[in-house]
Amino acid sequence: MCGIVAYVGPKDAAPILLEGLQRLEYRGYDSAGLVVSNKGLKLRKVKGRVADLAAVVPARFKGGLGIGHTRWATHGAPSDVNAHPHLSGDERIAVVHNGIIENADELRVKLEADGAVFVSETDTEVLSHLIARTVKEADSLVEAVRVALKRVVGTYGVAVLDAERPGEVVVARNGSPIVLGIGEKEMFAASDVAALVRYTRQVVHLEDGEIAVLKADGFNTFASDARETAKEPLTVDWEAGHYDTGGYEHYLLKEISEQPETLARTLRGRLDDRFHIAHLGGLNMDARETRSFRRVKIIGCGSAYYSGQIGAQLIEELARIPADAEPASEFRYRGPVVEADTLYVAISQSGETYDTLAAVQELKRKGGRVLGIVNTVGSAIARECDGGVYLHAGPEVSVASTKAFTSTAVAFALLALHLGRVRDLSPADGRRICEGLRRLPDQIKEILALEPQIKELAEKYAEVPSMMFVGRVRGYPVAREGAQKLKEISYVHAEAYPASELKHGPLALIGPGMPTVAIVPDDELLDKNLTTLGEIRARGGRVLMVGHRAADPKLADDCVVVPRNEIELDPILLTIPLQLFAYHAAVALGRDVDKPRNLAKSVTVE
């Protein structure tokens, strides 16, 4: 959950590293550092943001070779000493590292017995000392890194410099992403293409176990057994401008506002007006194979998991296939029974979420058929899966997911439509869902126009210590995602429950100090939802209702009315006001909206 940038070429490395780290700061932002090679290794690192690092890097910090890092702490509190890069005792080797070295304590004891002196609390410093001992006996830096990493248990994305080999950088991957960027007589590496797109759109993704050596005139990649591997560059669609705020105060507000366009991109070219089906060629399944599945299991983490709950509901309603969603972080540890007639779907915006990737790999080992719904082309989960759907939502920089969440829900609607029309969904219902999907972008624009009203409501409720979010069936995942957004960016405690479960325990919490956000669509459960509002009001609870009609003042203090779509698709629209509510509550409380405390965007550690 940290950012790595590396450069080798004719330009000064420091400005390139700083600019790249700035673009990766959403991956970690408690400390930052860089090192350049120029007649030895020159190091600067600080506790704090990349801007704090830039302030301590001298103007004449010269060197055409360097590595940089922005950190999200796992071993050792944020501090100048614990910040990366880490040097070996003789200051010959510099290392930056994402991931967790699980046998770091064991290696540290052995290295200390061999005379190594550690100055930080990190697991990463073990790597710098380990490589420093192997490099003295190796023919090359890449061989030294390969040998050293054979002693490591855990996950890593690493970049390594050797002061005595000033023309090359070595990078390696195991469970934490590393992407190479191919320039004109210069090479780059990073943990995310965001750091590369200003300089090149030609990239190479390393596989787990691969090592690469970068020089200004090119690169070579190797497997863990030292065999050279062949890699084909990929052209990425994203450009540097996609990572700018575009005049918005925060990335989060920009990404909320982009949803009409991002949903249109997710839908583009995928709806068939002749047969009223979704074209999803990336599934790599013919109709006969598609019909053979008797169950769908969806796995994801955080907001991806909640979008999977919406997806499971869509699949059951439209395709009439039993479906459920489960946290990927729990799935692989409970000894799951993997069935041949179950279709597994993995969700990840980055395509690198470690828990989800590990679950996919477990499924593949057991012979499961796995589809991926991801946003990042060429990412690890996309490469591991048998097929899938790309979201085409564009880069999502803010830690809290918004446009990727709604694009994922739309992708599930497309998948459910595809599965349903291959099975028993009628052409009339297929046409109805296609038309509903096409209406979504304009309806989201209508909801975004309600921002002043939602801002006023958010400021009204922002100071409460806690909030309850409730919804039934289709509304419950919406409630869960709404609670997630509020707590992760505003730090207001929020809980989500099925509305029907309130009277089975949580109703004890309801009172004047615990407002409730109620998701109340106009569906077959409307009367039951209104009864729940009455139960809350009878106990002095305040209610903010999000639904399709104005609320009776006896049942709700406040109301946000959103446009109707087809009842299966309404959860997508009901999510948008909750995103704006959380955003404006966080702003009102003075929170760091794009970089909430203790969190990072791409979770590549367990």
ZAMARGU-4260 file (C-alpha; in steps of 0.2 Angstrom, whole numbers, plus 5000, padded with zeros to 4 digits):
<rodrens>
0) 5000/5000/5000 | 5015/5011/4996 | 5021/5020/4980 | 5037/5016/4971 | 5045/5026/4957
5) 5062/5022/4949 | 5071/5031/4934 | 5087/5028/4924 | 5091/5040/4909 | 5100/5056/4904
10) 5089/5068/4914 | 5091/5072/4933 | 5081/5059/4942 | 5075/5069/4957 | 5062/5080/4949
15) 5055/5065/4940 | 5054/5055/4956 | 5046/5069/4965 | 5033/5071/4952 | 5029/5052/4951
20) 5028/5051/4970 | 5015/5065/4970 | 5004/5055/4958 | 5006/5040/4969 | 5003/5049/4985
25) 4985/5041/4986 | 4994/5024/4989 | 5003/5030/5005 | 5006/5047/5013 | 5014/5046/5030
30) 5032/5048/5024 | 5042/5049/5008 | 5060/5048/5002 | 5071/5046/4987 | 5089/5042/4983
35) 5099/5046/4968 | 5116/5039/4962 | 5130/5051/4958 | 5147/5046/4965 | 5138/5037/4979
40) 5121/5037/4985 | 5113/5054/4990 | 5097/5051/5002 | 5083/5062/5007 | 5068/5056/5017
45) 5055/5064/5029 | 5040/5060/5039 | 5025/5068/5030 | 5019/5071/5013 | 5028/5072/4996
50) 5028/5091/4997 | 5038/5090/5014 | 5051/5079/5005 | 5052/5091/4990 | 5055/5105/5003
55) 5071/5096/5009 | 5078/5091/4992 | 5091/5103/4986 | 5090/5111/4969 | 5107/5103/4964
60) 5102/5086/4969 | 5110/5078/4953 | 5110/5061/4946 | 5102/5052/4932 | 5098/5036/4942
65) 5086/5035/4957 | 5072/5027/4967 | 5058/5035/4977 | 5045/5030/4989 | 5029/5036/4998
70) 5024/5026/5013 | 5009/5019/5022 | 5016/5011/5038 | 5015/4993/5042 | 5031/4990/5052
75) 5036/5005/5063 | 5027/5021/5066 | 5029/5035/5053 | 5046/5044/5056 | 5061/5050/5046
80) 5071/5035/5051 | 5057/5023/5046 | 5054/5031/5029 | 5061/5023/5013 | 5073/5021/5005
85) 5084/5011/5017 | 5102/5009/5015 | 5114/4995/5019 | 5127/4999/5033 | 5140/5002/5021
90) 5129/5014/5011 | 5132/5004/4995 | 5114/4997/4993 | 5097/5007/4993 | 5080/4998/4993
95) 5062/5004/4992 | 5049/4991/4996 | 5030/4988/4996 | 5023/4973/5005 | 5027/4963/5020
100) 5042/4952/5024 | 5035/4939/5035 | 5051/4932/5041 | 5059/4949/5044 | 5062/4945/5062
105) 5071/4929/5059 | 5082/4937/5045 | 5086/4952/5057 | 5092/4941/5070 | 5104/4932/5058
110) 5110/4948/5050 | 5114/4956/5067 | 5123/4940/5072 | 5133/4943/5056 | 5137/4961/5061
115) 5123/4971/5053 | 5117/4986/5063 | 5099/4991/5060 | 5093/5009/5062 | 5074/5007/5059
120) 5060/4997/5064 | 5055/4992/5047 | 5055/4975/5039 | 5062/4983/5023 | 5079/4987/5031
125) 5082/4968/5031 | 5082/4968/5012 | 5096/4982/5011 | 5107/4972/5022 | 5103/4955/5014
130) 5107/4962/4997 | 5123/4970/5003 | 5129/4954/5008 | 5125/4944/4992 | 5131/4958/4980
135) 5149/4956/4985 | 5149/4938/4979 | 5137/4940/4964 | 5141/4943/4946 | 5128/4957/4944
140) 5116/4967/4955 | 5101/4957/4947 | 5109/4941/4953 | 5112/4947/4970 | 5094/4953/4972
145) 5088/4936/4965 | 5098/4926/4978 | 5093/4938/4992 | 5075/4937/4988 | 5075/4918/4989
150) 5078/4919/5007 | 5062/4930/5009 | 5045/4924/5014 | 5031/4937/5011 | 5026/4950/4998
155) 5036/4963/4989 | 5038/4975/4976 | 5056/4982/4977 | 5068/4993/4968 | 5086/4992/4972
160) 5101/5003/4968 | 5120/4999/4970 | 5132/5013/4972 | 5145/5003/4963 | 5134/5000/4947
165) 5128/5017/4944 | 5119/5013/4927 | 5106/5001/4932 | 5090/4999/4943 | 5084/4982/4948
170) 5066/4979/4952 | 5056/4963/4957 | 5038/4958/4961 | 5030/4945/4972 | 5012/4950/4976
175) 5014/4969/4975 | 5013/4977/4958 | 5028/4983/4948 | 5026/4991/4931 | 5040/4996/4919
180) 5039/5011/4908 | 5048/5012/4891 | 5054/5029/4886 | 5066/5036/4873 | 5083/5031/4879
185) 5077/5031/4897 | 5067/5018/4908 | 5055/5020/4922 | 5047/5008/4935 | 5033/5011/4947
190) 5020/5003/4957 | 5006/5011/4947 | 5005/5018/4929 | 4999/5034/4937 | 5018/5038/4940
195) 5022/5034/4922 | 5009/5042/4910 | 5017/5059/4909 | 5033/5051/4902 | 5027/5036/4892
200) 5012/5025/4888 | 5022/5010/4884 | 5022/4999/4899 | 5026/4981/4904 | 5019/4972/4920
205) 5030/4961/4930 | 5022/4944/4935 | 5025/4937/4952 | 5042/4930/4954 | 5050/4941/4940
210) 5065/4952/4942 | 5070/4966/4929 | 5086/4976/4927 | 5083/4993/4919 | 5096/5003/4910
215) 5094/5019/4900 | 5094/5009/4883 | 5081/4995/4888 | 5077/4981/4900 | 5078/4963/4903
220) 5067/4952/4914 | 5070/4936/4922 | 5061/4922/4931 | 5065/4917/4949 | 5077/4903/4943
225) 5087/4916/4932 | 5079/4911/4915 | 5077/4926/4904 | 5058/4930/4901 | 5050/4938/4885
230) 5039/4953/4889 | 5027/4962/4876 | 5024/4981/4880 | 5006/4986/4882 | 4999/5004/4878
235) 4989/5011/4892 | 4974/5022/4888 | 4976/5034/4903 | 4985/5051/4901 | 4993/5063/4913
240) 4978/5074/4913 | 4967/5060/4920 | 4976/5063/4936 | 4973/5081/4938 | 4959/5088/4949
245) 4951/5097/4934 | 4947/5113/4944 | 4938/5103/4957 | 4943/5106/4975 | 4946/5088/4978
250) 4948/5072/4968 | 4933/5064/4976 | 4921/5078/4971 | 4929/5077/4953 | 4926/5058/4953
255) 4908/5059/4959 | 4905/5072/4946 | 4912/5061/4932 | 4900/5047/4935 | 4888/5051/4920
260) 4903/5050/4909 | 4911/5035/4917 | 4895/5025/4917 | 4893/5029/4898 | 4910/5022/4895
265) 4906/5006/4904 | 4891/5004/4894 | 4898/5009/4877 | 4896/4996/4864 | 4890/4983/4876
270) 4871/4984/4873 | 4863/4975/4859 | 4846/4982/4852 | 4842/4967/4841 | 4843/4954/4854
275) 4842/4965/4870 | 4857/4957/4877 | 4874/4963/4884 | 4890/4960/4873 | 4904/4955/4884
280) 4916/4947/4873 | 4929/4947/4887 | 4920/4933/4896 | 4928/4921/4885 | 4912/4909/4887
285) 4900/4903/4873 | 4882/4901/4877 | 4883/4883/4881 | 4896/4886/4894 | 4887/4901/4901
290) 4871/4890/4903 | 4881/4877/4913 | 4883/4887/4928 | 4871/4884/4943 | 4878/4897/4955
295) 4888/4913/4955 | 4900/4918/4970 | 4906/4936/4970 | 4922/4941/4980 | 4929/4958/4984
300) 4935/4969/4998 | 4927/4985/5005 | 4917/4995/4992 | 4920/4981/4979 | 4912/4969/4991
305) 4896/4980/4993 | 4895/4982/4974 | 4896/4963/4973 | 4881/4962/4984 | 4871/4973/4972
310) 4878/4962/4958 | 4872/4946/4967 | 4854/4954/4969 | 4855/4958/4950 | 4860/4941/4945
315) 4847/4932/4955 | 4833/4944/4949 | 4838/4944/4930 | 4846/4927/4927 | 4837/4917/4941
320) 4854/4910/4946 | 4858/4908/4965 | 4871/4921/4969 | 4880/4929/4984 | 4894/4940/4988
325) 4908/4937/5001 | 4923/4947/5007 | 4938/4940/4998 | 4949/4943/5013 | 4939/4929/5022
330) 4935/4918/5007 | 4952/4909/5005 | 4954/4906/5024 | 4938/4896/5027 | 4943/4882/5016
335) 4930/4886/5002 | 4922/4872/4993 | 4925/4876/4974 | 4912/4868/4963 | 4914/4865/4944
340) 4896/4872/4941 | 4899/4889/4950 | 4905/4904/4942 | 4917/4915/4952 | 4918/4934/4950
345) 4932/4944/4958 | 4931/4963/4959 | 4945/4976/4961 | 4946/4993/4955 | 4965/4993/4954
350) 4966/4974/4949 | 4980/4972/4962 | 4970/4971/4979 | 4981/4958/4988 | 4967/4949/4997
355) 4956/4947/4981 | 4971/4942/4971 | 4976/4928/4983 | 4958/4922/4983 | 4958/4921/4964
360) 4974/4911/4964 | 4967/4899/4977 | 4952/4897/4966 | 4963/4894/4951 | 4973/4881/4960
365) 4956/4872/4964 | 4950/4873/4946 | 4937/4886/4948 | 4931/4897/4933 | 4935/4915/4938
370) 4930/4931/4929 | 4937/4948/4934 | 4928/4965/4935 | 4943/4977/4936 | 4947/4995/4931
375) 4965/4993/4927 | 4970/4985/4911 | 4984/4973/4912 | 4983/4972/4931 | 4987/4956/4941
380) 4969/4950/4944 | 4965/4954/4926 | 4979/4943/4920 | 4975/4929/4932 | 4956/4927/4928
385) 4949/4917/4914 | 4940/4932/4907 | 4930/4947/4913 | 4924/4965/4911 | 4935/4981/4911
390) 4926/4996/4919 | 4934/5009/4908 | 4930/5021/4922 | 4947/5030/4921 | 4959/5033/4935
395) 4952/5034/4952 | 4964/5044/4963 | 4954/5048/4979 | 4955/5034/4992 | 4936/5033/4994
400) 4929/5024/4979 | 4914/5032/4970 | 4915/5031/4951 | 4923/5013/4951 | 4909/5008/4963
405) 4895/5013/4951 | 4904/5007/4936 | 4906/4990/4944 | 4887/4990/4948 | 4883/4994/4930
410) 4896/4980/4925 | 4886/4968/4936 | 4870/4974/4927 | 4877/4970/4911 | 4883/4953/4917
415) 4866/4949/4924 | 4858/4954/4908 | 4870/4943/4898 | 4867/4928/4909 | 4848/4931/4910
420) 4846/4932/4891 | 4856/4917/4888 | 4844/4908/4900 | 4826/4913/4903 | 4825/4932/4903
425) 4812/4937/4891 | 4816/4949/4876 | 4804/4962/4884 | 4813/4962/4900 | 4830/4963/4891
430) 4824/4978/4882 | 4818/4986/4898 | 4835/4983/4907 | 4844/4990/4891 | 4833/5006/4891
435) 4835/5008/4910 | 4854/5007/4908 | 4854/5020/4895 | 4845/5032/4906 | 4857/5031/4920
440) 4870/5044/4915 | 4857/5058/4912 | 4848/5053/4929 | 4864/5054/4938 | 4866/5072/4931
445) 4849/5076/4939 | 4855/5069/4955 | 4871/5079/4954 | 4861/5095/4952 | 4854/5092/4970
450) 4871/5095/4977 | 4867/5111/4986 | 4853/5103/4995 | 4863/5088/5000 | 4877/5099/5005
455) 4865/5108/5017 | 4859/5092/5024 | 4877/5085/5026 | 4882/5101/5036 | 4866/5099/5047
460) 4871/5081/5052 | 4890/5082/5051 | 4892/5085/5070 | 4883/5070/5076 | 4893/5056/5084
465) 4886/5042/5075 | 4873/5037/5061 | 4863/5022/5057 | 4860/5017/5039 | 4846/5005/5034
470) 4839/4997/5019 | 4830/4982/5014 | 4835/4969/5000 | 4841/4980/4986 | 4843/4995/4998
475) 4854/4986/5010 | 4870/4986/5000 | 4867/5004/4996 | 4866/5007/5015 | 4882/4998/5018
480) 4891/5008/5005 | 4884/5024/5012 | 4890/5020/5029 | 4907/5015/5023 | 4909/5032/5014
485) 4904/5042/5029 | 4915/5034/5041 | 4930/5032/5030 | 4931/5051/5025 | 4922/5060/5039
490) 4927/5049/5053 | 4909/5049/5059 | 4904/5032/5066 | 4891/5024/5055 | 4883/5007/5055
495) 4872/4999/5042 | 4859/4986/5045 | 4845/4978/5035 | 4830/4988/5040 | 4821/4973/5045
500) 4834/4969/5058 | 4832/4985/5068 | 4820/4977/5080 | 4831/4962/5083 | 4844/4972/5092
505) 4850/4988/5085 | 4834/4998/5089 | 4841/5000/5106 | 4853/5012/5099 | 4840/5023/5091
510) 4836/5040/5099 | 4839/5059/5097 | 4858/5057/5096 | 4858/5043/5083 | 4850/5049/5066
515) 4846/5036/5053 | 4848/5037/5034 | 4835/5026/5027 | 4836/5020/5009 | 4817/5019/5003
520) 4815/5015/4985 | 4798/5013/4977 | 4797/4995/4976 | 4787/4980/4983 | 4794/4984/5000
525) 4789/5002/5001 | 4776/4999/5015 | 4787/4989/5025 | 4801/5002/5024 | 4789/5016/5029
530) 4784/5005/5044 | 4802/5005/5049 | 4803/5024/5048 | 4788/5024/5060 | 4797/5013/5073
535) 4812/5025/5072 | 4802/5041/5074 | 4792/5033/5089 | 4808/5032/5098 | 4814/5050/5095
540) 4826/5046/5081 | 4829/5058/5067 | 4827/5051/5049 | 4835/5057/5033 | 4826/5047/5019
545) 4833/5044/5002 | 4820/5038/4990 | 4809/5041/4975 | 4795/5052/4983 | 4794/5066/4996
550) 4793/5059/5014 | 4778/5061/5025 | 4785/5074/5038 | 4778/5062/5052 | 4790/5049/5046
555) 4806/5058/5040 | 4814/5075/5045 | 4823/5077/5029 | 4822/5069/5012 | 4832/5067/4996
560) 4822/5062/4980 | 4830/5054/4966 | 4824/5049/4949 | 4816/5032/4946 | 4823/5019/4935
565) 4819/5000/4933 | 4818/4993/4951 | 4833/4982/4948 | 4844/4997/4943 | 4838/5009/4956
570) 4852/5005/4969 | 4864/5013/4957 | 4855/5029/4958 | 4852/5029/4976 | 4870/5028/4980
575) 4875/5045/4972 | 4867/5056/4986 | 4876/5046/4999 | 4892/5050/4991 | 4889/5068/4990
580) 4882/5068/5008 | 4898/5059/5015 | 4909/5071/5005 | 4901/5087/5011 | 4900/5081/5029
585) 4919/5077/5028 | 4923/5095/5021 | 4912/5103/5034 | 4922/5094/5048 | 4939/5099/5040
590) 4944/5081/5035 | 4958/5077/5022 | 4945/5071/5010 | 4956/5062/4997 | 4968/5055/5009
595) 4959/5049/5025 | 4969/5044/5040 | 4975/5026/5042 | 4969/5021/5024 | 4977/5020/5007
600) 4970/5017/4990 | 4977/5001/4983 | 4978/4988/4997 | 4992/4977/4992 | 4996/4970/5009
605) 4987/4957/5019
</rodrens>
